């Protein structure tokens, strides 16, 4: 139980040390350079969570011939930003604060056979640092927390959330990027960021299923290196590691740990004006491991039939196209074949299936919108083996007044197991969240969010007996910011 937790924390600590070392070296090289606004290593559209400020060289838009090329969204590890165009991202700041929250859920432990409602309380300090130099931009966000439940006190625990991002321009045409997101929690729904209060930047996760309350570790790490070898051509390589682990198996009967490792190579060419085309090859190693359960048993996981491990390997080639309608609006599509085969308790011969998807991002002074849809082979995300997944999500954020913002997000996921065994299950997830934020002066804020979740997985005891969840989260926070180096 604890070895897996320790290995993940060790990985996170190692990554932090490596990034810190890179930052120190880069700052030493640029010690005579003044701090600037948020100048990204590769200047792309504002969609990629990049600042409205830039150096003279980087001010060219991605559709300007001769300027630095953007990395199109289908192969970009950053994703869209939900910041308004009027929200200039100020860099070189230390930010921090403290948040007190309370949540209510009408279904915290569905595996017992009936829905149990409960109220929890949490306290979470947080700290964020970001700095931008001429060749380097990096930011770090960390929030520990403590959560206490009124009834289900066995789930009381400490939480941790860490987000790291670094972009370093090794040369005028070579860029290195690193991103890591790690969370340790007992309530995944409490980890849903309030879109109104905290607009996210990053690729949306493909969530196959949600356990209302269970100890869980989630880790997502990405590294990308890109090289613009001509005025309108760029190549790159990406490595991604994703891990979902349930330390206490008795809390999640019927669920499995999931690990995926991905390597990708891509090429993109900028056509005339606003058009990018490209191609990518990717390899995925998808592993699900856990305890195979008797389908009709209501006993805890101690009565396992056997240890069950399933591995799926995929090879995919896809073409993609991105249209930049403006610096704050883009549209992308991709499609191609995938070859996959599985091994484990039952092996399957190599098979082929199509993969396709698209995305759209749009931002204005007081409104932002993003939409994503994809169909491809992906990791089980808690299921017994890899799945054919159809995922779609959309988010919209609207500023009603200078101090009031609302948000709406929806998610749909349909998952079909690549091979059906007694321990596998096909199913789907549908969720929607409405969020609200009100600024109370310069340092205080009040926010709330309501989430409705429905899941359908007949063979999973942790979900099937009570598949619906209503979750309300309310919090009040204090925050401050201080400029760095001034």
Buried (B, 14 or more C-beta within 10 A) or exposed (E): EEEBBEEBBEBBEEBBEEBBEBBEEBBEEBEEEEBBBBBBBBBBBBBBBBBBBBEEEBEBBBBEEEBBBBBBBBBBBBBBBBBBBEBEBBBBBBBBBBBEBBBBBBBBBBBEEEBBBBBBBBBBBBEBBBBBBBBBBBBBBBBBBEBBBEEBEEBEBEBBBBBBBBBBBEEEBBBBBBBBBBBBBBBBBBBBBBBBBEBBBBBBBBBBBBBBBBBBBBBBBBBBBBBBEEEBBBBBBBBBBBBBBBBBBEBBBBBBBBBBBBEBBBBBBBEEEBEBBBBBBBEBBBBBBBBBBEBEBEEBBEEBEEEBBBBBBBBBEBEBBBBBBBBBBBBBBBBBEBBBBBEBBEEBEEEEBEBEBBBBBBBBEBEBBBBBBBBBBBBBBBBBBBBBBBBBBBBBBBBEEEEEBBBBBBBBBBBBBBBBBBBBBBBBBBBBBBBBBBBEEEEEBBBBBBBBBEBBBEBBBBBBBBBEBBBBBBBBBBBEBEEBEE
